[in-house]
Amino acid sequence: MLQTAVSKRTETGTEMQEDGEPTVKHPSYPYPVIQEAIIEIGFSLPPEQLVDPQFFGNFFVEVKDEFPNLQPAPIQPMFNIQFGGTPGAPIPVATVMRYQHKSSPILLQLSNSRIVINVLPLYPGWETVLSKIEYAWVRLVKVLSPEVVTRIALRYINRIERKDPGETLSRWLNPTDYVPKGVLSSESGFLLSQIRSRIDDVNRIGVVLSEDLQPGSFGAFIFDIERIAEQAVEPTTVSITNEATRLHDDIWSVFKEAKSERLENLLKGVPV
Amino acid sequence: MRQPSRSGIEAAQAHVPKVSTVEPYYDFSTSHTAALSAIRNELSAANILGLRMLSRPQQLNYYLGTARDLGEISPHTAQFALSAWIKLSAELRGLLQVPDAATGSEGEVLYSWDRNEHHLELEIFANDKAEFFYLNRVSNETWEDELQPTTPISEPIAEKIALFKLTDD
């Protein structure tokens, strides 16, 4: 069965194991291979706040001690292409503002429908990420009044450098429901597996295995796991962090099930 | 209903290396996600430092593992050398430049850092000793110290390794 490693939401919002113990414990590795972790919280606003761009500045006032670098995320203009070669009217594009942390590789990106937290290397661990989610949401609700959280999504992109040109992914990952055996033995240049699964009406999971072929190196394997839940969640910090933790647990389960002993050693800082 | 405007393979290949939004595959046809796609590309460039922090330490790990497998250094020295790197790197929150590494005829490992006039070496011996040597090529200042595996990094060592902190340049 495909969805062995993932959970559905329980009534309490917290998945329990059979013995009644709460969710997964995550080890903290000295050398994580997470290239980027992305946490997205989608929300709906009352109509009057949708057209009020002042919230970007108001949010900056709230976060500037920690995130003092503010810049608009560059957006490429887009046009409707019409027959006859004349560009149509520009398509309205949501403005996105980016707030960069003063000393940590963490970014917040805010629009009028979502806030995204980007965590770049070195990954500081889930507890720290969770604290940033709390931090961002507490401040967001000071300047906006989300009626409901519509979507929470987490994505973890792992990057493992190839040790030698002939190396296959089978040295790093074991086959699982989400890691097909066939792709593990693939040589460089044609390696791709993409599994996307709709678990139920609101839960989705996606796992991509691929490679990043950089000139001058042997390239790297990419193990990209994302977990999405599109459902109404109460716009409180507790509800959001519980839901994010549930999705994170699922991502961890997919990763844990697939990682080989060799990858475990790399994460622990043992020469491989 | 949202439909992807590209094939799954193209979409996946396009997004794979360095990306920054959660939903790369699903709705390329909507303006909002296409806009976020532009952000993704832009952030990819910003993430070059992150890539350096991730890929070169892995290569140092592999180098030590290979040297151990070839018998150039003992398993113990390989682990000691990697642990020393992790300890120094943690002092700068992962932002220490990965050193050039070499093995010596006595089963030792030599790390070296160079930036402008600053030259720093850490020699890791087979007997669990690790010694720093610093040279300022302009002033000819030199400095030596020992890295203690079980105690926190001393202030003089912290000052010296800070000379080799990674930047966005």
Boltz contact constraints between the chains, C-beta under 6 A:
constraints:
  - contact:
      token1: [A, 30]
      token2: [B, 86]
      max_distance: 6.0
  - contact:
      token1: [A, 35]
      token2: [B, 54]
      max_distance: 6.0
  - contact:
      token1: [A, 38]
      token2: [B, 22]
      max_distance: 6.0
  - contact:
      token1: [A, 40]
      token2: [B, 22]
      max_distance: 6.0
  - contact:
      token1: [A, 73]
      token2: [B, 39]
      max_distance: 6.0
  - contact:
      token1: [A, 74]
      token2: [B, 42]
      max_distance: 6.0
  - contact:
      token1: [A, 75]
      token2: [B, 35]
      max_distance: 6.0
  - contact:
      token1: [A, 75]
      token2: [B, 38]
      max_distance: 6.0
  - contact:
      token1: [A, 76]
      token2: [B, 38]
      max_distance: 6.0
  - contact:
      token1: [A, 91]
      token2: [B, 31]
      max_distance: 6.0
  - contact:
      token1: [A, 93]
      token2: [B, 31]
      max_distance: 6.0
  - contact:
      token1: [A, 93]
      token2: [B, 35]
      max_distance: 6.0
  - contact:
      token1: [A, 94]
      token2: [B, 32]
      max_distance: 6.0
  - contact:
      token1: [A, 118]
      token2: [B, 20]
      max_distance: 6.0
  - contact:
      token1: [A, 120]
      token2: [B, 47]
      max_distance: 6.0
  - contact:
      token1: [A, 120]
      token2: [B, 50]
      max_distance: 6.0
  - contact:
      token1: [A, 121]
      token2: [B, 50]
      max_distance: 6.0
  - contact:
      token1: [A, 121]
      token2: [B, 53]
      max_distance: 6.0
  - contact:
      token1: [A, 121]
      token2: [B, 54]
      max_distance: 6.0
  - contact:
      token1: [A, 122]
      token2: [B, 53]
      max_distance: 6.0
  - contact:
      token1: [A, 122]
      token2: [B, 94]
      max_distance: 6.0
  - contact:
      token1: [A, 153]
      token2: [B, 22]
      max_distance: 6.0
  - contact:
      token1: [A, 155]
      token2: [B, 22]
      max_distance: 6.0
  - contact:
      token1: [A, 159]
      token2: [B, 54]
      max_distance: 6.0
  - contact:
      token1: [A, 161]
      token2: [B, 55]
      max_distance: 6.0
  - contact:
      token1: [A, 161]
      token2: [B, 58]
      max_distance: 6.0
  - contact:
      token1: [A, 163]
      token2: [B, 62]
      max_distance: 6.0
  - contact:
      token1: [A, 194]
      token2: [B, 8]
      max_distance: 6.0
  - contact:
      token1: [A, 194]
      token2: [B, 12]
      max_distance: 6.0
  - contact:
      token1: [A, 208]
      token2: [B, 12]
      max_distance: 6.0
  - contact:
      token1: [A, 210]
      token2: [B, 16]
      max_distance: 6.0
  - contact:
      token1: [A, 212]
      token2: [B, 17]
      max_distance: 6.0
  - contact:
      token1: [A, 222]
      token2: [B, 16]
      max_distance: 6.0
  - contact:
      token1: [A, 269]
      token2: [B, 82]
      max_distance: 6.0
  - contact:
      token1: [A, 269]
      token2: [B, 86]
      max_distance: 6.0
  - contact:
      token1: [A, 271]
      token2: [B, 61]
      max_distance: 6.0
  - contact:
      token1: [A, 271]
      token2: [B, 64]
      max_distance: 6.0
  - contact:
      token1: [A, 271]
      token2: [B, 65]
      max_distance: 6.0
  - contact:
      token1: [A, 271]
      token2: [B, 68]
      max_distance: 6.0
  - contact:
      token1: [A, 271]
      token2: [B, 78]
      max_distance: 6.0
  - contact:
      token1: [A, 271]
      token2: [B, 82]
      max_distance: 6.0
  - contact:
      token1: [A, 272]
      token2: [B, 65]
      max_distance: 6.0
